[in-house]
């Protein structure tokens, strides 16, 4: 089946999801390990957010 036939763009950007909560989209990454994290997993640090 063609991706465009069902309404999805072939090269649509994928939004990262939290590595602990895969059902939650996020745009924030841990400053230590670079993995995407949701607000529940964020720990405020002097250099940004960490998991």
C-alpha positions as CSV (number, residue, x, y, z in Angstrom):
1,X,0.0,0.0,0.0
2,X,1.3,3.5,-0.9
3,X,1.9,5.7,2.2
4,X,0.4,8.7,0.5
5,X,-2.8,6.8,-0.3
6,X,-3.7,6.4,3.3
7,X,-3.1,10.1,4.1
8,X,0.4,9.9,5.7
9,X,3.3,11.7,4.2
10,X,6.2,9.5,3.2
11,X,8.9,11.5,5.0
12,X,6.9,13.1,7.8
13,X,9.1,14.0,10.8
14,X,8.7,11.7,13.8
15,X,8.2,13.2,17.2
16,X,10.4,11.6,19.8
17,X,8.7,9.7,22.7
18,X,9.9,9.4,26.3
19,X,12.1,6.4,26.7
20,X,10.3,5.5,30.0
21,X,6.8,6.3,28.8
22,X,6.6,5.4,25.1
23,X,3.0,6.8,24.9
24,X,4.2,10.4,25.6
25,X,5.6,12.6,22.9
26,X,8.3,15.0,23.9
27,X,10.8,17.5,22.5
28,X,13.1,17.6,25.5
29,X,16.2,15.4,25.9
30,X,18.3,14.6,29.0
31,X,21.4,16.7,29.0
32,X,23.5,13.7,30.3
33,X,22.3,10.7,28.2
34,X,20.5,12.6,25.3
35,X,17.5,10.3,25.6
36,X,14.0,12.0,25.1
37,X,12.2,12.5,28.4
38,X,8.7,13.6,29.4
39,X,7.9,16.2,32.1
40,X,7.3,13.4,34.7
41,X,10.9,12.1,34.1
42,X,12.5,15.6,34.1
43,X,14.8,16.6,37.0
44,X,15.7,20.3,36.9
45,X,19.5,20.7,36.8
46,X,21.8,23.7,36.4
47,X,22.6,22.6,32.9
48,X,19.0,21.8,31.8
49,X,16.9,18.7,32.5
50,X,18.2,15.3,33.4
51,X,16.4,12.0,33.8
